[in-house]
Amino acid sequence: MILDMAFKNLIRQGMRSLLNVLVTALIIIAIIFALSLLNGFQAQALRNMSTTDVAGGHYRVPGFDILTPTEWEDLTLPVPQALRHLPHSEKAEVLVQQGQLFPNRRLFPVQLRGINIDQSLLDLPLHTLKNGRMEIGETIPVVLGKQMAKKAHLTVGDTVVLKWRDKFGAVDALDVRVMDVAPMINPRIDEGVVWMRLDHLRQITQRAGEVTWVAVKRPVGPVAGFEFQTVENLMADLLTLLKHDRRNTRILWFFLIALAGISVFNTQILNVFKRQKEIGTLMALGMTSKKIIRLFSLEGILTALMAIVAAAVLGVPFFIWFQGVGFDISHLSETGFPVREKIFLDIKMAEVVYSTLVTVGIMVLMSWLPVRKVARLEPTQALRGRAIT
Amino acid sequence: MRNFFHLKFYGLILVAAVWGCLTAPVGAQEIDPDRLLVEIDNNMWSDTKFVIGRLVIDNGRRVRTLGVETWMQGVTKSFSHYKSPARERGTKMLKLENKLWLYTPQTDRKILIAGHLLRQSMMGSDLSYEDMLEDEKLSQAYTAKLEKTELLAGIKTLVLVLTARDKTKTYQTRKIWADPKRKIVLREQRFAKSGKLLKRIDFKDYFATGDRLFPRRMIFRDMLKDNTQTTYFFDEIKFDLKIPPKYFSLRILKR
């Protein structure tokens, strides 16, 4: 009977109930959207890092840190025996050196990255280098990322002077030819990076057989002279950033929930105030305070349940549409995030259920809190509408 | 008619002789290139040296002038103190052996210039910090070979190709235009291993100071850049003076 009454009351409140349901539904949609968008962003960033740079971890020369370029130039070693036999699909040998490019006769410090051109572990758009010759002619073939090419004002076919130092410290310079300007999905391997064949970089720097690191599909145990850097280590900065982002999303989540709670709380206070005579009548007819509280609380619960249905009706088509168009975040790639162009939602069911349950729980709590004062009402005062002033 | 032919014949011989004098490595048989290099070093280098000078840096867009005082001891120790402009005043640079420290009063810190930083432009000039470290006696670091003779600004010079004695030298090849009479260098070119020209230095307005000849200015050009040049004016120079050891101590790198 109470359920029937609660439902009828809800319908009778018309626009007020509808607005409550809609606000709550939109908040549920917004929470799921924000969480799923962050998931999508995180998944793409980690995937891009993994497929273009990190793979399953790096065997690095001890002491090498990509963020301290003034110190790492001479941190190269011959490829260890334990990694030599790995097939090209399971390892990528990389040599990193410093260089100076002179596009339009301006100085442009760059990182020279030589990668074994036969490797297939990392997904890099360097196929134009594969077709080149092993011997260095008058120019060295290189590939640039789009961002790098844009900043250096270089295009395919351009020839520009590159200066570097060899293993012994002697300065050398030669023209490099831009064979391709390739879209890199990871800006960390794009901006300031000049890609060339590993054999070419080894040859010009006199570092025959040497590498800075070997990216592997999976760890092969300890390797003498090298230290293994796990995926977590290599992505530590990114993971920390994402952790902060998740915390920020939680703050947003909290505000949205608070907004929904305040909305229901406000409605319930208004209900109790405006429906004093109804409460007095129900009491006069013999309904206990507890039952009246239950009735009002049930109205709040029904609002929350209807909001879930509305969220499903409005949210599902919206999410389907969104997955088709994505969210343009190309501007973020300039800040160093390994993401490009668009991200898509990564909806996790556990998060959806959890968020919905928490929202409903808050709604129920907010429905119950204001109507507690019904228990203290005098039926005679309530009938005259003077119990709450 | 016969006399005319004789005249023509002797004339040709005379022209050939003059041409030979100008183009052939004149006096090459008497001049040992390595010996000449030693004599050039003897003229330029002394145990100690103090210079008050100006670095005029023209980067193609604007010209900056830095006032600098430099104390040098041998080839391994050097201390520079920048006096002007206001922005650079108090900046100090200390070279000890193959290490270079930079002190800026704004940060009140001394920085060891190492690795990649060495290749950066020094104070926006055409010189790199590495070039500062490379300041050394040519005769000790290079072997010389006479390439040709050439007229440079009306002076007959010997063009010597210098090859580094060991492979750790930044510039494996240099070329100098030396005046064999005055034992001075008029021009120097520094090359990459590949043979690409990287730097050019012109030594101008030699003047006598004591028993030496020293250039009044040196013009540095980074040949990989456009429209840039750095001129080092030597306004005052003193040789073989006593320099207190504190000038070559890290303790001097403070306000």
Interface residues (C-beta under 8 A of the other chain):
Chain A: P69 T70 E71 W72 E73 Q98 Q100 F102 N104 R105 R106 L107 P109 V161 K163 R165 D166 F168 G169 A170 V171 D172 A173 L174
Chain B: A114 G115 H116 L117 R119 Q120 S121 E130 A164 K167 T168 K169 T170 Y171 Q172 A192 K193 S194 K196 L198 L224 K225 D226
